[in-house]
Amino acid sequence: MKIVVLNGSPKGDVSVTMRYVAYIQKHYPQHELKVLNIAHQINGIEKNEQEFTRILDEIHSADGVLWAFPLYIFVVIAQYKRFIELIFERNAQAAFKGKYAAVLTTSIHFSDHTAVNYMQGICDDLEMRYVDAFTPHMQDLTLDDGRQALLQFAQHYFTAIEQQHPTLRRFAPLTHSSVHYSPATAPAKLDLLGKRAVVIADSLQNPNLRAMVDGFRNCFVQPPELFCLEDIDIKGGCLGCLQCGYNYECAYTGKDGFIDFFNTHIITADILVFAGAMKDRYLSFAWKRFFDRSFFNTHTPVLQGKQLGFIISGPLAQNQNLAEVFDIYTQWQMATLVGFATDEAPTSAGIDAQLYALACNLTDYSALQYHKPKTFLGVGGWKIFRDEIWGELRFPFVADHKAYKRLGIYRDFPQRNIKSRVGISVLLTMAKVKVIRDSIYKGTMKDNMVEYLDKILDNPNL
Ligand SMILES: Cc1cc2nc3c(=O)[nH]c(=O)nc-3n(C[C@H](O)[C@H](O)[C@H](O)COP(=O)(O)O)c2cc1C
């Protein structure tokens, strides 16, 4: 059997993910796993039609396609995303239709589920027969049960192909028939009271997006500044080299305009609005590259306290996964997600109302300097980074470790809270005595849970 492995690592063969593929190959020599370096070679693939056709030929002759990639900012790296865009732009879907697909993505589990959802959605859009995804931590190959699960996953994939198993489809095709939007005058112009608001769009070629950006900016007495990613000198996508890990110095430092742009216009804003049109199940390649390249800040949040809004042309309501990706991004950055305005409303007036609501909320929250509490996505996610940077990833991410100490990110480790540890030890000892245990569990438990909050309510100074 021949499986084409589409490698989404920017590092080509020198890839963690490809070690997982090699392990499968080692144990299944009877099958050919043909690796094609997609992310690493994307410029050649895009420029050279023959190279693109050669990949399609490999897929045509294969029994299955394994999408194997590292997780990059909750999805796939921009270079891989570009390949996916090319499939649709060049009407190459036929090569993928009916092929058995599987996903293998390595990471530290920070939002790997959104990457799997994205890729399964793409497989469904391509009418592939999606079997399953395998999402190991990047070090799982060192563990007995990690290796065993990998081989079981591979075995199941091969069996599904050999026996032509039926497969499950999860995502319905996205449909979008937006009105031609033309903005009306805002009901009352909003005053930003000196706060700096910035709108960033990837490109303003899309007429609805351009009109939405205009409509949004017209909601204010002083229209927010506007920047377009296509006007910024960005030489390429993230290389995954981790040079930034030591002191945030990116391999592109001094070589293009991205870092200057980010430090001058993004980090200094109070209100940030990201505007883009949906392309497949994400925004454009240009937006993905923006998020990947922002990784020169590694895992250190740099947008703390900012209010973030999104203006999106496209069927976002049908794509909860994308909204979640931006929710996770915002919470990871310790910013506040204020909302999404889209062109899904059936009339221009409806879209006006969405944009005005977003503008009002951004203005109010910014004036209040509001920090929205994190949800599971932020709380859970931050525990992953805290543990990883404290432990295994402290090297090479030296700059993160210093920043986490400075920002108090290690403060919530239980082992540091001596008072709580002593208190819990006392309670554990007391609870061994049945009478005391009963009096707590069957008696005072509910009161105990509100007692310390009542103290705050009773305190006239709080
Ligand atoms: C720019 C960048 C972004 C990343 N984004 C994520 C992420 O969102 N979630 C995660 O768990 N790991 C993330 N990682 C970690 C990689 O997914 C992980 O190291 C992967 O195993 C690398 O595989 P590769 O060597 O095949 O490229 C990121 C790494 C880099 C360099």
The ligand as an SDF file (V2000), in Angstrom:
LIG
                    3D

 31 33  0  0  0  0  0  0  0  0999 V2000
    5.9990   29.0990   15.7880 C   0  0  0  0  0  0  0  0  0  0  0  0
    5.5770   27.8970   16.5630 C   0  0  0  0  0  0  0  0  0  0  0  0
    4.2560   27.7600   16.9360 C   0  0  0  0  0  0  0  0  0  0  0  0
    3.8500   26.6610   17.6810 C   0  0  0  0  0  0  0  0  0  0  0  0
    2.5490   26.5840   18.0540 N   0  0  0  0  0  0  0  0  0  0  0  0
    2.1490   25.5790   18.8670 C   0  0  0  0  0  0  0  0  0  0  0  0
    0.8080   25.5290   19.3350 C   0  0  0  0  0  0  0  0  0  0  0  0
   -0.0480   26.3570   18.9960 O   0  0  0  0  0  0  0  0  0  0  0  0
    0.4770   24.5410   20.1860 N   0  0  0  0  0  0  0  0  0  0  0  0
    1.3840   23.5770   20.5770 C   0  0  0  0  0  0  0  0  0  0  0  0
    1.0220   22.7160   21.3660 O   0  0  0  0  0  0  0  0  0  0  0  0
    2.6460   23.5650   20.0990 N   0  0  0  0  0  0  0  0  0  0  0  0
    3.0490   24.5510   19.2600 C   0  0  0  0  0  0  0  0  0  0  0  0
    4.3290   24.5670   18.7840 N   0  0  0  0  0  0  0  0  0  0  0  0
    5.2380   23.4290   19.0850 C   0  0  0  0  0  0  0  0  0  0  0  0
    5.3590   22.4790   17.8840 C   0  0  0  0  0  0  0  0  0  0  0  0
    4.0930   22.0920   17.4080 O   0  0  0  0  0  0  0  0  0  0  0  0
    6.1150   21.1960   18.2720 C   0  0  0  0  0  0  0  0  0  0  0  0
    7.3740   21.5360   18.7440 O   0  0  0  0  0  0  0  0  0  0  0  0
    6.2130   20.2230   17.1140 C   0  0  0  0  0  0  0  0  0  0  0  0
    6.4730   18.9280   17.6400 O   0  0  0  0  0  0  0  0  0  0  0  0
    7.3460   20.5440   16.1460 C   0  0  0  0  0  0  0  0  0  0  0  0
    7.3120   19.5800   15.1070 O   0  0  0  0  0  0  0  0  0  0  0  0
    8.2820   19.5790   13.8700 P   0  0  0  0  0  0  0  0  0  0  0  0
    9.6840   19.3720   14.4110 O   0  0  0  0  0  0  0  0  0  0  0  0
    7.8030   18.4150   13.0540 O   0  0  0  0  0  0  0  0  0  0  0  0
    8.1790   20.8670   13.1480 O   0  0  0  0  0  0  0  0  0  0  0  0
    4.7800   25.6450   18.0380 C   0  0  0  0  0  0  0  0  0  0  0  0
    6.1170   25.7760   17.6530 C   0  0  0  0  0  0  0  0  0  0  0  0
    6.5130   26.8880   16.9250 C   0  0  0  0  0  0  0  0  0  0  0  0
    7.9490   27.0190   16.5140 C   0  0  0  0  0  0  0  0  0  0  0  0
  1  2  1  0
  2  3  1  0
  2 30  2  0
  3  4  2  0
  4  5  1  0
  4 28  1  0
  5  6  2  0
  6  7  1  0
  6 13  1  0
  7  8  2  0
  7  9  1  0
  9 10  1  0
 10 11  2  0
 10 12  1  0
 12 13  2  0
 13 14  1  0
 14 15  1  0
 14 28  1  0
 15 16  1  0
 16 17  1  0
 16 18  1  0
 18 19  1  0
 18 20  1  0
 20 21  1  0
 20 22  1  0
 22 23  1  0
 23 24  1  0
 24 25  2  0
 24 26  1  0
 24 27  1  0
 28 29  2  0
 29 30  1  0
 30 31  1  0
M  END
$$$$
